[in-house]
Amino acid sequence: MPVEKKIPLRTCIACREEKPKREMLRIVRSADGQIALDFSGKLPGRGAYICNGAGCIGKLKKYKLLNKTFSADVSAEIYARIEEEFLGGK
């Protein structure tokens, strides 16, 4: 009898929907405070997940969700860079 592999689920910080980890983008905050999109899903640091859609990326910026998630002051430049990287990564 084959053992079913459990699919890891993550919750989007914008829409609060649970989806498989592979379908989502990971935003990571490293120990030195650098914030970046983690396309590999393997960078060290505190991770936050967001749906791979423009709507959730827009909400992320509008409501400054990374400030709440990482309990840190995240500059507008970082939100703009994430938006650029997301649009460039598509």
C-alpha positions in Angstrom: 0.0 0.0 0.0 1.7 3.3 -1.1 2.1 6.0 1.5 0.6 9.3 0.4 3.1 12.1 0.6 1.8 15.0 2.6 1.7 18.3 0.7 2.9 21.2 2.8 0.4 24.0 3.0 1.1 27.7 3.7 -1.2 30.6 4.4 -1.0 33.8 2.3 -0.4 36.9 4.4 -2.6 39.0 2.1 -5.8 36.9 1.5 -5.3 34.3 4.4 -5.9 31.4 2.0 -4.1 28.1 2.5 -2.4 26.8 -0.6 0.3 24.3 -1.4 3.7 25.7 -0.6 4.9 25.3 -4.2 2.2 27.5 -5.6 3.2 30.5 -3.4 6.0 33.1 -3.3 8.2 33.2 -0.2 9.4 36.5 1.1 12.3 36.1 3.5 13.9 38.3 6.1 17.5 37.3 6.8 19.2 37.6 10.2 20.8 40.9 9.2 17.3 42.4 8.2 17.6 42.1 4.4 14.2 41.3 2.8 13.9 39.6 -0.6 11.8 37.3 -2.7 12.9 33.7 -2.3 12.2 31.9 -5.5 14.0 28.7 -4.4 12.2 28.5 -1.1 15.5 27.6 0.7 17.0 30.9 1.8 17.7 31.1 5.5 15.6 33.5 7.7 12.0 34.2 8.6 9.7 33.5 5.8 6.3 34.8 4.8 4.2 33.4 2.0 2.0 35.2 -0.5 -0.1 34.0 -3.4 1.4 34.2 -6.8 -1.1 36.8 -8.0 -1.0 40.5 -8.6 -4.0 41.1 -6.3 -2.2 39.8 -3.3 1.1 41.6 -4.2 -1.0 44.8 -4.4 -2.5 44.1 -0.9 0.9 43.4 0.5 2.0 46.9 -0.6 -1.2 48.8 0.2 -1.5 47.5 3.8 2.2 47.2 4.5 1.8 43.6 5.5 5.5 42.9 5.8 5.8 45.4 8.7 3.3 43.3 10.7 4.6 39.9 9.6 8.3 40.7 10.4 7.6 43.1 13.3 10.0 45.6 11.6 9.8 48.8 9.7 9.9 47.9 6.0 10.6 50.8 3.6 8.5 51.6 0.6 11.6 50.8 -1.6 11.4 47.2 -0.5 7.7 46.9 -1.4 8.5 48.5 -4.8 11.4 46.1 -5.3 9.3 43.0 -4.4 6.6 44.2 -6.9 9.3 44.7 -9.6 10.8 41.3 -8.9 7.4 39.6 -8.9 6.4 41.2 -12.2 9.9 40.5 -13.6 9.8 36.9 -12.4 6.6 36.2 -14.3 
